[in-house]
Amino acid sequence: MTQLLIKQARVVDPASDLNKVCDVLVTDGKVAQIDAEITATDGMSVLDATGKWMLPGLVDLGAYVRNQERVATVESESIAAANAGITRLCCMPESAKITDTTAEVTLIQEKASHSGKVWFEVVGSLTAGLGGEQLSNMAGLKKAGCVAVSQGHHEFESLDIMRKAMEYAQTCGIKLFIQPLEHGLAGKGCVHDGAIATRVGLPGIPVAAETVALSQILLMAEQTKVDVHFCRLSSAAGADMIRQAKARGLSVTADVAAHQLHLSEQDIVDYNPLCHTLPPLRSEADRDALRQAVREGVIDAICSDHQPHDIDAKLAPFQESSPGISALESLLPLTMKLVDEGALTLQEAITSVTSNAADIINRPHGRLSVGSDADFLIYDPLLQWIFDPAAMYSHGKNSPFEGWEFNGKLLRTYVKGQRVDHHSNDEALT
């Protein structure tokens, strides 16, 4: 029997309405006791966390792991996730690693298991080869452990294929992860279709590319009664459509990438390819509306939308560069910065990256209650630091947040009661 006693941490667990200073005893990877004072006994490891916070491990709903040696691998991004406080990571399907067979799903799970760091949840490919024409074996993928199926950034050949995918998914009882993007309207655009796009001379992607796709998906979801999770909302209009859908009783949830809550189209005026994202960074009004939607619970979760690239992918001119941000290691800082700025309460912020995200994939995690897995973080709310992409553990260093100042920093990450991070800035802990 292995035991770890965390002393006098401020335990913040919105799922159990816990926000107080107390002791937590972890026994054999499970939370065994939470009390005002727990006496240490022989054989216990003791961690003095006075003045620190104990938070549930983060659950990240959207990461593109790449699985390419030059860019990133399951092993490298598992390490990055552990050092970012992410204890459960949803691996999205992509052309570099098409998870349309049970063998591919099992391979990713085995690689993640061998890394010994964080839990990997696989989102299977909705169509064979992500080609958008032939449905994958969703029942087999679910049996292999997939928490959902998705087309990622790839389009369907037709709305009829999407409708059939919804009917099959509903029959299998598996959730759809869909990024609402009408590719015909997006065209070759690379930025938000607005005044800034006109000023800098770059082709735009209109908000209608999101809302038209949302309209189609919502109408078919209502007809087929399938559970749909909308990935990476980017606009005020899109958030309002989700608000209305929930009011009508549709079984829908939604997430937003953390960078969409901080950056806007203003950040592309100097043609910085690190700010090239899909969906694009939209107006400041859209950004503020997305924050409001998270605050109201219309948008259920904040995710990283992690997309690591090698250095060459971001050295091209803006329009020719690859979209995406290496974002595992900025997820927690950006989410907590929303608290500093008064955009979210601490409870709202933590919920959006823990229990809400876990509920979407039907996992009993993102919580700190007696009997739960001891996946947790030790966080120093007073430590000030500056984000440095060169210090990131991800193989992809493509982050636009270089030089950003943050208040509060992750000190340690634990999975099943075992420390999995490589941080060395925890001198105050014993």
N, C-alpha and C positions, 0 to 999 in steps of 0.2 A: 504494500500500500504506500503510495506517494502522496504527500500532503504539502500544500503551499498555503501559507496564511498571509493575506494582504492586510496590513494594519492601517487603519485611519485614513483611508482614501475617501474622497467624495464620490460615491457610487451614483452614476446617472444612468438610469434605465427607464426610458419613457414607457416601455411596454408594460412594466409592472408599477408604474407611477412612483418610482424610487429616485430620490434625489436628496441624499443625506450622507454625512460622514459616518462610516461604520467599518467593521472588519468583515472580511470575506474569507471563508475557508474553502479551498479547492482540494478535493480528494479524488485521486485516480481520474483526473481529467474532467470532473463534474463539479459544479458549484454545490457544496454540501451544506453550507450554513452562511447566513448573513445576519449579523447581530451588531449591537452597539459596541460590545467588547467580547472578544473570544480569546481565551487563555491559550498560549502556545504550550505544546507538550513536546517531549523528547521525540526527535526524528522529524519534526516539522521544519520546513524551510520557511523563513519569515522575511517578508518584504515590507519595509517601512515606507508607506506611501503618503505620509503626512504632507498636506499641502498640494497633493496631486489628485487627479481625477482618474476614476476607473470607468471605462466606457465599454459597451459591447463591441465586439469585432465588427468591422464594416462588411456589408454585403453589397458587392458591386454588380449591377445587372448588365453591364455592357462593356466587354473588352475584346478587342481583336488581337489575338496573341501572335498571329503571323506564322509561327512555327517554321521560320526560315532562319538558317544559321547566321546569315549576314544581317538580319534585321532583329529578330527576337525568337525565342523558343519558349515552350511550356516551362522549362526549367528556369530560364532567366527571368521570365515575367512572374513566376511563382516567388522568386526571391524578392523582386521589386514589390509585389503585392504585400508580402510579409513586412517589408520595411516601410510600407505605406499605411499599415494598420488594417489592411483588407484581409479578412480571414476566410471569406467565401467569394469566389470569383466566377462570374458567368462568362463562358467562352463562346463568342458568337461565331457562326459559320462564315467562311470567307473563301475566296478563290484559292488562297495559299493552302488552306486546309479545309476541304469540303467534307463536312461531317454528315454524309448521307447514308452511311452504313454503320451497322453495329460494331464492326471491326475498328473503324476510325474512332468511334466514341470510346471504345474500350482502350485503345492505344493512348488517347489523351488522358484518360483517367489513370492509367498505369504510370504514365510519365509524371503526372502530378503527384501520385502516391509516392513514387520513388524520390521525388524532390524533397519530401518530408516537410513541406512548408505549409501551404494553405490548401483549403478545399477547392477543387475545381468542379463547377457545374457546367455541363455541356448543353448548349442550345443547338439542336440538330438542324440540318438543312431541310427546308420545307419542300424543295423540289430536287430531283436528281441532278447532281452536278451544279446546283444553283442556276440551272438553265431556264427555269421558269416554265417548262413545258410539261414534264412528267412528274407526278407527285412522288415523293420519297415514301419509304415504308415507315410511316409515322408510328404505327403500333409497335414495330420492332425497335425503333429509336426510343420510344417511351420505356419499353421493357429493358433496354440497355442502360437506362438511367437518365435520359435527356429530360430536362425540366420544361422544355418548350421547343418549338421549331420556328425557323425564321428564314426569310430570304436575304437577311442582312441588307446590303446596299443594292442588291440585284433586283431587276424587275420581273414581273410576271409576263408571260407571252400574251395573256388576255385576261379580262375580268372573269371570264368563264373558268379559267384555271384557278383564279383566286377563290371563286365561289366554291368550286369543288374541293379546294384545299380546306376551306372553312368547314364544309360538311364532313370531310374525312376527319379533321381534327376534333370536331364535336363528337363524332362517333367514338374516337379513341380516347377522349377525355384528356387531350393534351392542349396546352395553351399556345396561342400564336403570338410571337413577338414580331410586330410589323412596324417598319419605319415608314411613315406616311410621306411618300414622295412620288409625284406624278412626273415620270421621266420625260414625257413629251413636252411638258411645260418647263422643266429644268433645262433641257437642251444642253448647250455647252457652257452654261453659266457657272460662275465660280464665287460670286459674292451676292449679297442681298440686293435685289432690284430696287434701288432707290437713288436718292440724290448723290450719295457718295460714289455709287457705281458709275453714274454719269460723269461725275467730276474726274474720277481716276481712269475712266475709259475702259472699264472691265465689264464683260457680259454678266447680266444679273439673273438670279433665280427668284421669281416672284413668290410672295407668300401663298399665292394661289396654287403653287406646286405642292404645298403642304395641305391646304384646305380642300382642294378638289380630291386629293387622295383620301383624306379623312372622310369626306362625304361618302365616297364610294364604299369604303371599308365599313363605316358605321351602318350604312343601310343594309349591307349584306350580313354584318354581324348580328343586327337586330333580327333578320330573317332566319339565320341559321342557328341562333342562340349559342354561338361559340364564345369562349373566353378570349378576349383580345387584349394584349398589352401593347400600347403604342410607345415606340422607342424614339427618344431624342426629339421631343417637341421643340420648336424654335420660335413660335410666333404667338402674339396675343390672340389672334383670330383662332389659331389652332387650340389654344388653351380654352377659349370660350366654347368651342365645339365639344370638347371633352366635358366641360362643366354641364352643358345641356344634355349630353348623352347620359351622364350619371344621374341627372335629375329625372330622366325618362326611365331609369332603372336598368340600363344596359350594363352587362358584365364587362366593363372596361376599366383599365388602369393605364397610367402613363408615367413616363420618366422624362427627365431633362438632364443634359450634360452639364456638369458644374461650370464649365467655361462659358456656357450660354448665359449664366446668371451674373457674369462679371464683365465679359467683353461685349463689344457691339461693332457695328459697321465702322465706327470711328477709328477702330484699331487697324483698319486696312489702308488708311490714307497714305502710309509710307510704303505700301506694297510689300509688307512683311509676310513672306510665305508661311511663317509659323502660325499666322492667323487665318490660313486657308483651311476651312472646315466644311463638312457636309453633314447636316444642313449648314448654310452659311451663317455667320454672325449677323444678326439682324439689327433693327433700330434700337435706340435706347428705350423707346416706349415699349417695344416688344420685350426687351430684357426686364424692365420693371414689371410688366404684366406677368412674365414667367415667375418672378419672385413672389408676386401676389398669389399666383396659382399654387405654388408650393405651400405658402402660408395657409391658404384655405383648405389644402388637402385635395384640390382638383388634380394637381400633379402629385402623384404618390411618392415618388422616389427621385433622388439625385444620383446620377451615376458618373463614371469617369469618361465613357466613350473612348477608351484607351486605344490609340492607333499609333504604335511605334513605327518609325521610318529610319532607314539609314540616312546618312548625311546628304547623299546625292539627291534624294527625293525632295529635299527642301532648298536646294541650291539653284533650282531653275527659276525663271520668271514666275510671278504669282500664278498666272493662269495655267502654266505648264507644270507647276509643282503638285505633289500628291497631297490631297486633303487629309487632315487629321492631326491630333495632338497626342503626344505620349503623356498620359494623364493619370496613371495610377497614383503617382506620388504627389499630385496636386489635389486629389479628391478631398481628403480630410482638411488640408489647409484652406481650400477655397470654401468648403462648407462651413467651417468654423469662422471664416472671415465674414460670412453673412450674419453671424451672431454679433460679431464686433461692430458691424455697420448698422445693426438694429433691423435688418431685413427679416430675420427669423429669430424666434426665441431659441434657447439652447435645446429645449425639448423637441421643437419642430425640426431643428437641424439634425439632431441625433436620430430621431425617428425616421427621417427620410433616407438615411444611409444604413439603417440597421433593420429594425423589425418590419417596417413597411416593405422594404425591398425583399426581405425573406418571405413575407406573406405572399408576394406576387409569384414567387417560384414554389410556393407551398412547402417551405422548409421552416422548422421550429427554431430558427436561429436569430441572431441579432438581438439577443436578450440576456439579461443577467438575473436569473431567478433560481431558487433552489431546485436542483435536478437538471438544469440546462448544461449544455457543454460549456466548459470554461474557455471560451474564445473571447478574449478581452484585450483592452489596451490600457496602458498607463500613460497619462497625458499630463504635461506640465502647462497649466493655463497662463503662466507668467513669463515663460521663456520666449524671448524675441529672437527672430532669426530672418535671414534673407535667402530666398529660393535661388538655388544654383543648379541649373540643368546638368552641369558637369559632374555633380555629386549624385545624380540619380542612379539607381540600381538597374533600371530598365535598360535594355540595349538601345532603345530609341531615346535620343536626347532632344527630340523636337518639341520643345515647350516654349510658349511665348511669355512665360511668367518669370523669366530671369530678372533678378533685381527687385522683385516684389517683396515687401516686408510683411511678416506675419507675427501675430501675438499668440503664443501657445504652440506647443510642439509635441509630437509623439515621442515618447521615451522608449516604450517597449511594446511588443506584440506577443500575445500568447495564444496558442491553439491547443485545445484539450489540456490546458494547464502547463504546456511546455513552451518555453520562450523560443521564438522562431526568427526574430529580427537580428540585425547586425549593428544596431545603434550603439554608440559609445558615449553619448552625451547624457548619461544618467548617473553622474557622480553623486547626486543627492539621494539616490536610492541605495539601500543596503540589503 
